Amino acid sequence: MSAAAVHSLWTTAADPMLKIPAPKIEYGQLSPTLIVIGAAVVGVLVEAFVPRRSRYYVQAFLAVVALAAAFAAVVGLAAGGYGTTKAHIAAMGAISVDGPALFLQGVILLTGLVAIFTFAERRLDPEAHGNRVDSFAAQAASVPGSDSEKAAVKAGFTTTEVFPLALFAIGGMLVFPSANDLLTLFIALEVFSLPLYLLCALARRKRLMSQEAAVKYFLLGAFASAFTLFGIALLYGYAGSVSYATIADVVEGSVQNIDPALADTMGNDALLLIGVAMVAMGLLFKVGAVPFHMWTPDVYQGAPTPVTGFMAAATKVAAFGALLRLLYVVLPGMRWDWRPVMWGIAIITMLGGAIVAITQTDIKRLLAYSSIAHAGFILAGVIATTPDGISSVLFYLGAYSFVTVGAFAVVTLVRDAGGEATHLSKWAGLGRRSPLVAAVFAVFLLAFAGIPLTSGFAGKFAVFKAAAEGGAGALVVVGVISSAIAAFFYIRVIVLMFFSEPKADGPTVAVPSPLTMTTIGVGVAVTVVLGLAPQYFLDLANQASVFVR
């Protein structure tokens, strides 16, 4: 073979007309995510260049302004019709701009905003060496109890990196429910998971428990991410594409031009079923559904309480948004395959969360198991496979997230000498000692229990109604039984607070700054308004319940 012939095997004559097309990015429609990620990057620069004295104020201000601006951008897009008539696929097929995406992004941003206020709270603990302290470790890199940690506390150091970390997490959560291909979904999953692993390890008190929680979350989260990635690879092998629309077309058998290289594996149902199961497993891990829930109680208990509240609310919203899009946009043609499995998961999640919660003696673990039960209730709406199912899930997520952030904000207020008093026995007689705090917590507990005139009742009613109309009546019966079991332990805490004698050495209720008061106030307001007048918000969720494909 001549040298010229060999040469032509791997080179061809260059065509001057062949140009790589520039990517077309709709920056305006992606602005909510870009604002948050941009502010997070600026936050990293603040850590590097702003003097230590001023960092806390700069970071808190930057985070609040970024989240408010991003929320304004979401409202602007919704007002511009991008949730309804102008819904489309942006960023070269990677991101959906549609009703569910904008609705969930709005909820995540508002939840993140009120959660950031609890991150910035500095009045709950007594001052250390004349410096105000927050919930986070003085110096995260130092060994718990070491001389370097004591020196950091004495010098008044604070971990202000929590603000950019939270912004990165929120940025990932904004992309997660709007991702329109599997790779974007995976990248968003990693972008919001990694900051959360770090935030869980940063508690000021009970450092070792906090670090243990972070390691557990990291290891199990890494497993879940690996399952998701492997599932994505199998789905790519099945459809020859990671795009949601293409996979949906292959599932429904309506693909016209098949790549000959992929013709052998395309349409192989084993790849499809195993791939879908693995991707769904990763998403169910994030929402905390049984049997993928084992991380939830340990991580909720060990993480700093402001982080627990933020994580419990915002992660659920993002993960359920991604799960809805996967099932309703990619796999409507496989409904008969995934519905029975989701039925089983919803039933064991509702019953498992409610029954195990009864045995808990720690308030944060109790709320963790309660969040598992709520994941089951929301799955009932996912299973409905009707437009009402989507809108009921959107409404439930909006209502649930504010109750959760508010409830964990109240938990930060009840303190004894060792920090937060999370053991239930310490809460006895709280209603005598601090009637207002106990009453506010009672409102949140009643909302979790789904008592009428609270947002929890409106949400549960919407989800169960959608499930019943979607042919899942038996599931609704299980849901009502689980709600009754769950109501027992919520009411038990209320009885403990108001009808028990306070102990002499019981905890005190710290007086918070206006930041935490705002978080709790917003939580109570949303709980009451969505309970008394839910119709406007149900209509809003209804308008936002159409996915673009």
C-alpha positions as CSV (number, residue, x, y, z in Angstrom):
1,M,0.0,0.0,0.0
2,S,1.5,3.3,-1.0
3,A,2.2,6.1,1.5
4,A,-0.4,8.3,-0.2
5,A,-3.1,5.6,0.2
6,V,-2.3,5.1,3.9
7,H,-2.3,8.8,4.4
8,S,-5.7,9.2,2.9
9,L,-7.1,6.6,5.3
10,W,-7.1,9.1,8.2
11,T,-7.1,12.4,6.4
12,T,-9.5,13.9,3.8
13,A,-9.2,17.0,1.8
14,A,-10.4,19.9,4.0
15,D,-13.6,21.6,2.7
16,P,-13.4,25.3,3.5
17,M,-17.2,25.5,3.7
18,L,-17.4,23.0,6.7
19,K,-17.7,25.1,9.8
20,I,-18.7,24.0,13.3
21,P,-22.0,25.8,14.0
22,A,-22.0,28.1,17.1
23,P,-24.3,26.9,19.8
24,K,-27.5,28.9,20.2
25,I,-28.2,29.7,23.8
26,E,-31.3,31.6,24.9
27,Y,-29.7,33.5,27.8
28,G,-32.9,35.3,28.7
29,Q,-34.9,32.1,29.2
30,L,-32.1,30.5,31.2
31,S,-31.6,33.7,33.3
32,P,-32.9,32.3,36.7
33,T,-30.2,29.6,36.7
34,L,-27.5,31.9,35.3
35,I,-28.2,34.5,38.0
36,V,-27.8,32.0,40.8
37,I,-24.8,30.2,39.4
38,G,-23.2,33.6,38.6
39,A,-23.8,34.8,42.2
40,A,-22.3,31.5,43.5
41,V,-19.1,32.1,41.5
42,V,-18.9,35.7,42.8
43,G,-19.4,34.3,46.3
44,V,-16.2,32.1,45.8
45,L,-14.3,35.3,44.7
46,V,-15.7,37.1,47.8
47,E,-14.1,34.3,50.0
48,A,-10.8,34.9,48.3
49,F,-10.6,38.7,48.2
50,V,-12.9,40.3,50.8
51,P,-11.5,40.8,54.4
52,R,-12.7,38.2,56.9
53,R,-14.6,40.8,59.0
54,S,-16.9,41.8,56.1
55,R,-17.4,38.4,54.4
56,Y,-20.5,37.4,56.3
57,Y,-22.5,40.5,55.4
58,V,-21.3,40.5,51.8
59,Q,-22.2,36.8,51.3
60,A,-25.6,37.0,53.0
61,F,-26.5,40.1,51.0
62,L,-25.3,38.6,47.7
63,A,-27.2,35.3,48.3
64,V,-30.5,37.1,49.1
65,V,-30.2,39.5,46.2
66,A,-29.4,36.7,43.7
67,L,-32.3,34.5,44.8
68,A,-34.7,37.5,44.7
69,A,-33.5,38.5,41.3
70,A,-33.7,34.9,40.0
71,F,-37.3,34.6,41.3
72,A,-38.2,37.9,39.6
73,A,-36.8,36.4,36.4
74,V,-39.0,33.3,36.8
75,V,-42.0,35.5,37.3
76,G,-41.1,37.5,34.2
77,L,-40.7,34.4,32.1
78,A,-44.1,33.1,33.3
79,A,-45.7,36.5,32.7
80,G,-44.2,36.4,29.2
81,G,-46.1,33.2,28.4
82,Y,-43.1,30.8,28.6
83,G,-45.1,28.5,30.9
84,T,-47.9,28.1,28.5
85,T,-48.1,29.3,24.9
86,K,-44.3,29.9,24.3
87,A,-43.1,26.8,26.2
88,H,-40.3,25.3,24.2
89,I,-36.9,23.5,24.4
90,A,-34.0,25.9,25.0
91,A,-30.2,25.6,25.0
92,M,-29.9,23.3,21.9
93,G,-32.3,20.7,23.3
94,A,-30.8,20.5,26.8
95,I,-33.3,22.5,28.9
96,S,-37.1,22.7,28.8
97,V,-38.7,26.1,29.5
98,D,-42.3,25.2,30.3
99,G,-45.0,25.4,33.0
100,P,-43.8,22.7,35.4
101,A,-40.2,23.9,35.1
102,L,-41.0,27.5,35.9
103,F,-43.4,26.6,38.7
104,L,-40.9,24.3,40.4
105,Q,-38.0,26.8,39.9
106,G,-40.1,29.5,41.6
107,V,-40.8,27.2,44.6
108,I,-37.1,26.2,44.9
109,L,-36.0,29.9,44.8
110,L,-38.5,31.0,47.4
111,T,-37.7,28.0,49.6
112,G,-34.0,28.7,49.2
113,L,-34.5,32.4,50.0
114,V,-36.3,31.7,53.3
115,A,-33.8,28.9,54.1
116,I,-30.8,31.3,53.6
117,F,-32.2,33.5,56.4
118,T,-31.8,30.6,58.8
119,F,-28.2,30.1,57.5
120,A,-27.5,33.7,58.3
121,E,-29.0,33.6,61.9
122,R,-26.4,34.6,64.5
123,R,-28.4,35.3,67.7
124,L,-29.4,31.8,68.9
125,D,-26.1,30.7,70.6
126,P,-24.4,32.9,73.3
127,E,-21.5,34.9,72.0
128,A,-18.1,33.1,72.0
129,H,-15.2,35.3,72.9
130,G,-17.2,38.4,72.1
131,N,-18.1,37.2,68.6
132,R,-21.6,36.2,67.4
133,V,-21.8,32.7,66.2
134,D,-24.0,30.9,63.7
135,S,-24.9,27.2,63.2
136,F,-21.8,26.3,61.3
137,A,-18.3,25.2,62.4
138,A,-15.7,28.0,62.9
139,Q,-13.2,26.3,60.7
140,A,-14.5,23.3,58.8
141,A,-11.0,21.9,58.1
142,S,-9.9,21.6,61.7
143,V,-10.3,18.3,63.6
144,P,-13.3,18.4,66.1
145,G,-12.1,19.4,69.6
146,S,-8.5,20.2,68.4
147,D,-6.4,23.2,69.4
148,S,-6.8,24.6,65.9
149,E,-10.6,24.5,66.2
150,K,-10.4,26.3,69.6
151,A,-8.1,28.9,68.2
152,A,-10.5,29.4,65.3
153,V,-13.5,29.9,67.7
154,K,-11.4,32.3,69.8
155,A,-10.4,34.3,66.7
156,G,-14.1,34.6,65.8
157,F,-13.8,32.8,62.4
158,T,-17.0,31.8,60.6
159,T,-17.6,29.5,57.7
160,T,-19.1,32.0,55.2
161,E,-18.6,29.5,52.4
162,V,-22.0,28.1,53.2
163,F,-23.7,30.8,51.2
164,P,-22.0,30.1,47.8
165,L,-22.3,26.4,48.5
166,A,-26.1,26.9,49.0
167,L,-26.3,28.9,45.8
168,F,-24.5,26.2,43.8
169,A,-26.9,23.6,45.2
170,I,-29.9,25.8,44.3
171,G,-28.4,26.3,40.8
172,G,-28.2,22.6,40.3
173,M,-31.8,22.2,41.6
174,L,-33.1,24.7,39.1
175,V,-31.7,22.7,36.2
176,F,-32.7,19.3,37.6
177,P,-36.5,19.5,37.0
178,S,-36.1,21.3,33.6
179,A,-33.4,19.0,32.1
180,N,-34.5,17.7,28.7
181,D,-31.8,15.1,28.2
182,L,-30.2,12.5,30.5
183,L,-26.7,14.1,30.6
184,T,-28.0,17.5,31.6
185,L,-30.1,15.6,34.3
186,F,-27.0,13.9,35.6
187,I,-24.8,17.0,35.6
188,A,-27.5,18.9,37.5
189,L,-27.8,16.0,40.0
190,E,-24.0,16.3,40.8
191,V,-24.0,20.1,40.9
192,F,-26.7,20.1,43.6
193,S,-25.6,17.0,45.5
194,L,-21.9,17.8,46.1
195,P,-22.5,21.1,47.9
196,L,-25.1,19.4,50.1
197,Y,-22.6,16.7,51.1
198,L,-20.3,19.5,52.3
199,L,-23.0,21.5,54.0
200,C,-24.1,18.5,56.1
201,A,-20.6,18.2,57.6
202,L,-20.4,21.8,58.9
203,A,-22.4,21.8,62.2
204,R,-20.8,23.9,65.0
205,R,-22.1,21.6,67.8
206,K,-22.0,17.8,67.6
207,R,-19.2,18.0,64.9
208,L,-18.6,14.3,64.8
209,M,-22.2,13.4,64.3
210,S,-22.4,16.0,61.6
211,Q,-19.4,14.6,59.8
212,E,-20.8,11.1,60.1
213,A,-24.0,12.3,58.5
214,A,-22.1,13.8,55.6
215,V,-20.1,10.6,55.0
216,K,-23.2,8.5,55.0
217,Y,-24.9,10.9,52.6
218,F,-21.9,11.0,50.4
219,L,-21.4,7.3,50.2
220,L,-25.0,6.4,49.5
221,G,-25.4,9.4,47.2
222,A,-22.4,8.2,45.2
223,F,-24.1,4.8,44.9
224,A,-27.3,6.4,43.7
225,S,-25.4,8.6,41.2
226,A,-23.6,5.5,39.8
227,F,-26.9,3.7,39.4
228,T,-28.3,6.8,37.6
229,L,-25.3,7.0,35.3
230,F,-25.4,3.3,34.4
231,G,-29.1,3.6,33.7
232,I,-28.4,6.6,31.4
233,A,-25.8,4.5,29.5
234,L,-28.3,1.6,29.0
235,L,-31.0,4.0,27.8
236,Y,-28.5,5.5,25.4
237,G,-27.8,2.0,24.1
238,Y,-31.6,1.4,23.8
239,A,-32.5,4.6,21.9
240,G,-29.2,5.8,20.4
241,S,-29.8,9.2,22.1
242,V,-29.9,10.8,25.5
243,S,-32.6,13.3,24.4
244,Y,-36.0,12.8,26.2
245,A,-38.0,13.2,23.0
246,T,-36.0,10.7,21.0
247,I,-36.1,8.1,23.7
248,A,-39.9,8.6,23.9
249,D,-40.2,8.2,20.2
250,V,-38.2,4.9,20.3
251,V,-40.4,3.7,23.2
252,E,-43.5,4.4,21.1
253,G,-42.0,2.9,18.0
254,S,-42.3,6.1,15.9
255,V,-38.7,6.6,14.9
256,Q,-38.1,7.1,11.1
257,N,-34.4,7.2,10.4
258,I,-32.4,4.7,12.4
259,D,-28.6,4.9,12.6
260,P,-27.4,1.5,11.2
261,A,-24.7,1.3,13.9
262,L,-27.4,1.3,16.5
263,A,-30.0,-0.8,14.7
264,D,-29.0,-4.0,16.6
265,T,-29.5,-2.7,20.1
266,M,-32.3,-0.2,19.4
267,G,-35.6,-1.4,20.8
268,N,-34.0,-4.0,23.1
269,D,-36.6,-4.0,25.9
270,A,-34.2,-5.4,28.5
271,L,-32.0,-2.3,28.1
272,L,-35.0,-0.1,28.4
273,L,-36.5,-1.7,31.5
274,I,-33.2,-2.0,33.4
275,G,-32.1,1.5,32.3
276,V,-35.4,3.1,33.4
277,A,-35.3,1.2,36.7
278,M,-31.7,2.5,37.5
279,V,-32.5,6.1,36.6
280,A,-35.7,6.0,38.6
281,M,-33.7,4.5,41.5
282,G,-31.4,7.5,41.6
283,L,-34.4,9.9,41.6
284,L,-36.3,7.9,44.3
285,F,-33.1,8.0,46.4
286,K,-33.2,11.8,46.2
287,V,-36.9,12.0,47.3
288,G,-36.3,9.6,50.1
289,A,-38.7,6.9,49.1
290,V,-38.6,3.4,50.8
291,P,-36.5,1.3,50.2
292,F,-34.0,4.0,49.2
293,H,-34.6,6.1,52.4
294,M,-32.0,4.8,54.8
295,W,-29.8,7.9,54.6
296,T,-32.7,10.3,55.5
297,P,-33.0,10.0,59.3
298,D,-29.3,9.9,60.0
299,V,-28.5,12.9,57.7
300,Y,-31.4,15.0,58.9
301,Q,-30.4,14.4,62.5
302,G,-26.7,15.0,62.0
303,A,-26.7,18.0,59.6
304,P,-26.9,21.6,60.9
305,T,-30.6,22.2,61.3
306,P,-30.8,25.1,58.8
307,V,-29.2,22.8,56.2
308,T,-31.7,20.0,57.1
309,G,-34.6,22.4,56.5
310,F,-33.3,23.6,53.2
311,M,-32.4,20.1,52.0
312,A,-35.7,18.5,53.1
313,A,-37.7,21.1,51.2
314,A,-35.7,22.0,48.1
315,T,-34.3,18.6,47.2
316,K,-37.7,17.0,47.2
317,V,-39.1,19.7,44.9
318,A,-36.2,19.3,42.4
319,A,-36.2,15.5,42.5
320,F,-40.0,15.1,42.1
321,G,-39.9,17.6,39.2
322,A,-37.3,15.4,37.5
323,L,-39.2,12.2,38.2
324,L,-42.4,13.7,36.8
325,R,-40.7,14.8,33.6
326,L,-39.0,11.4,33.2
327,L,-42.3,9.4,33.6
328,Y,-44.6,11.8,31.8
329,V,-42.4,13.0,28.9
330,V,-40.0,10.0,28.3
331,L,-42.1,7.0,29.3
332,P,-45.8,7.7,28.8
333,G,-45.7,4.7,26.4
334,M,-44.4,2.4,29.3
335,R,-47.1,3.4,31.7
336,W,-48.2,-0.2,32.2
337,D,-44.6,-1.2,33.2
338,W,-43.8,1.6,35.7
339,R,-47.2,2.2,37.3
340,P,-47.3,-1.2,39.3
341,V,-43.8,-0.7,40.6
342,M,-44.6,2.9,41.6
343,W,-47.7,1.6,43.3
344,G,-45.7,-0.7,45.5
345,I,-43.1,2.0,46.3
346,A,-45.8,4.5,47.2
347,I,-47.5,2.1,49.5
348,I,-44.4,1.0,51.4
349,T,-43.2,4.6,51.6
350,M,-46.4,5.9,53.1
351,L,-46.8,3.1,55.6
352,G,-43.1,2.7,56.3
353,G,-42.6,6.4,57.0
354,A,-45.7,6.7,59.2
355,I,-45.2,3.5,61.3
356,V,-41.4,4.0,62.0
357,A,-42.0,7.7,62.9
358,I,-44.1,6.6,65.9
359,T,-41.0,5.0,67.6
360,Q,-38.8,8.1,67.2
361,T,-37.6,10.1,70.3
362,D,-35.6,12.8,68.4
363,I,-37.6,15.6,66.8
364,K,-35.3,15.8,63.7
365,R,-35.6,12.1,63.1
366,L,-39.3,12.3,63.6
367,L,-39.6,15.0,60.9
368,A,-37.3,12.9,58.7
369,Y,-39.6,9.9,58.8
370,S,-42.5,12.2,58.3
371,S,-40.8,13.5,55.1
372,I,-40.5,9.9,53.9
373,A,-44.3,9.4,54.4
374,H,-44.9,12.7,52.5
375,A,-42.8,11.3,49.6
376,G,-45.3,8.4,49.5
377,F,-48.3,10.8,49.4
378,I,-46.7,12.8,46.6
379,L,-46.0,9.6,44.7
380,A,-49.7,8.9,44.7
381,G,-50.2,12.0,42.6
382,V,-47.4,11.0,40.3
383,I,-49.1,7.6,39.7
384,A,-52.3,9.3,38.6
385,T,-50.9,9.9,35.0
386,T,-53.4,12.7,34.4
387,P,-53.0,16.5,34.0
388,D,-54.6,16.7,37.5
389,G,-51.9,14.4,38.8
390,I,-49.2,16.9,37.7
391,S,-50.9,20.0,39.1
392,S,-51.7,18.3,42.4
393,V,-48.0,17.2,42.8
394,L,-46.9,20.8,42.0
395,F,-49.3,22.3,44.5
396,Y,-48.3,19.7,47.2
397,L,-44.6,20.4,46.7
398,G,-45.2,24.2,47.0
399,A,-47.2,23.8,50.2
400,Y,-44.9,21.1,51.8
401,S,-41.6,23.0,51.2
402,F,-42.6,26.1,53.2
403,V,-44.0,24.0,56.1
404,T,-40.8,22.0,56.3
405,V,-38.4,25.0,56.3
406,G,-40.6,26.7,58.9
407,A,-40.7,23.6,61.1
408,F,-36.9,23.2,61.1
409,A,-36.5,26.9,61.8
410,V,-38.6,26.4,65.0
411,V,-36.4,23.4,66.0
412,T,-33.4,25.7,65.9
413,L,-35.0,27.9,68.6
414,V,-35.4,25.3,71.4
415,R,-32.0,25.1,73.1
416,D,-30.2,23.9,76.2
417,A,-26.6,24.1,77.3
418,G,-25.5,21.6,74.6
419,G,-27.1,23.5,71.7
420,E,-30.4,22.5,70.1
421,A,-32.6,20.3,72.4
422,T,-33.9,17.8,69.9
423,H,-34.9,15.0,72.2
424,L,-38.6,14.9,72.5
425,S,-38.6,14.7,76.3
426,K,-37.0,18.1,76.4
427,W,-40.1,19.6,74.5
428,A,-42.4,18.7,77.4
429,G,-44.3,21.7,78.7
430,L,-42.9,24.0,75.9
431,G,-46.4,25.5,75.5
432,R,-46.3,26.8,79.1
433,R,-42.8,28.2,78.8
434,S,-43.1,29.8,75.3
435,P,-46.8,29.6,74.1
436,L,-46.1,31.4,70.8
437,V,-43.3,29.1,69.6
438,A,-45.3,26.0,70.7
439,A,-48.4,27.3,68.9
440,V,-46.4,28.0,65.7
441,F,-44.9,24.5,65.8
442,A,-48.4,23.1,66.4
443,V,-49.6,24.8,63.2
444,F,-46.8,23.2,61.2
445,L,-47.5,19.8,62.8
446,L,-51.2,20.1,62.0
447,A,-50.3,20.9,58.4
448,F,-48.0,17.9,58.2
449,A,-50.9,15.8,59.5
450,G,-53.2,17.2,56.8
451,I,-55.8,18.7,59.2
452,P,-58.4,20.9,57.4
453,L,-57.8,24.6,57.1
454,T,-54.0,24.0,56.6
455,S,-52.0,23.8,53.4
456,G,-51.3,20.1,54.2
457,F,-55.0,19.2,53.9
458,A,-55.4,21.1,50.6
459,G,-52.3,19.3,49.2
460,K,-53.3,15.9,50.3
461,F,-56.9,16.3,49.1
462,A,-55.6,17.4,45.6
463,V,-53.2,14.5,45.4
464,F,-55.6,11.8,46.6
465,K,-58.4,13.2,44.4
466,A,-56.1,13.0,41.3
467,A,-55.0,9.5,42.3
468,A,-58.6,8.3,42.7
469,E,-59.7,9.8,39.4
470,G,-56.6,8.1,37.8
471,G,-57.8,4.7,38.9
472,A,-55.7,4.3,42.0
473,G,-58.5,4.2,44.5
474,A,-56.8,1.5,46.6
475,L,-53.8,3.7,46.9
476,V,-55.9,6.5,48.3
477,V,-57.3,4.1,51.0
478,V,-53.7,3.2,52.0
479,G,-52.8,7.0,52.0
480,V,-55.7,7.8,54.3
481,I,-54.7,5.0,56.7
482,S,-51.1,6.3,56.7
483,S,-52.3,9.8,57.3
484,A,-54.2,8.6,60.3
485,I,-51.2,6.8,61.7
486,A,-49.0,9.9,61.0
487,A,-51.6,12.1,62.7
488,F,-51.0,10.2,65.9
489,F,-47.4,11.1,66.4
490,Y,-47.9,14.8,65.3
491,I,-50.7,15.1,67.8
492,R,-48.6,13.4,70.4
493,V,-45.9,16.1,70.1
494,I,-48.7,18.8,70.5
495,V,-50.0,17.1,73.6
496,L,-46.5,16.8,75.0
497,M,-45.9,20.6,74.4
498,F,-49.2,21.8,75.9
499,F,-50.4,19.2,78.4
500,S,-47.2,18.2,80.1
501,E,-45.4,19.8,83.1
502,P,-42.2,21.7,82.1
503,K,-39.1,20.2,83.7
504,A,-37.1,22.5,86.0
505,D,-33.9,21.9,83.9
506,G,-35.8,22.1,80.6
507,P,-34.5,24.0,77.5
508,T,-35.0,27.7,76.9
509,V,-36.4,29.2,73.7
510,A,-33.9,31.5,72.2
511,V,-35.0,34.9,70.9
512,P,-34.1,34.9,67.2
513,S,-33.2,37.8,65.0
514,P,-35.7,39.1,62.4
515,L,-34.1,36.6,59.9
516,T,-35.4,33.5,61.5
517,M,-38.7,35.3,62.4
518,T,-39.2,36.0,58.7
519,T,-38.6,32.4,57.8
520,I,-41.1,31.2,60.4
521,G,-43.6,33.9,59.6
522,V,-43.5,33.1,55.9
523,G,-44.0,29.4,56.7
524,V,-47.0,30.1,58.9
525,A,-48.5,32.6,56.3
526,V,-48.2,30.1,53.4
527,T,-49.6,27.3,55.6
528,V,-52.7,29.3,56.5
529,V,-53.3,31.0,53.2
530,L,-53.0,27.7,51.2
531,G,-55.3,26.1,53.7
532,L,-58.0,28.7,53.8
533,A,-57.9,29.9,50.1
534,P,-56.1,27.3,48.0
535,Q,-58.0,27.8,44.8
536,Y,-55.9,30.6,43.2
537,F,-52.7,28.5,43.8
538,L,-54.4,25.3,42.6
539,D,-55.4,27.2,39.4
540,L,-51.8,28.4,39.1
541,A,-50.5,24.8,39.4
542,N,-53.1,23.7,36.8
543,Q,-52.0,26.3,34.3
544,A,-48.4,25.2,34.8
545,S,-49.1,21.4,34.4
546,V,-48.3,20.9,30.7
547,F,-44.9,19.5,29.8
548,V,-43.2,20.6,26.5
549,R,-41.8,17.8,24.3
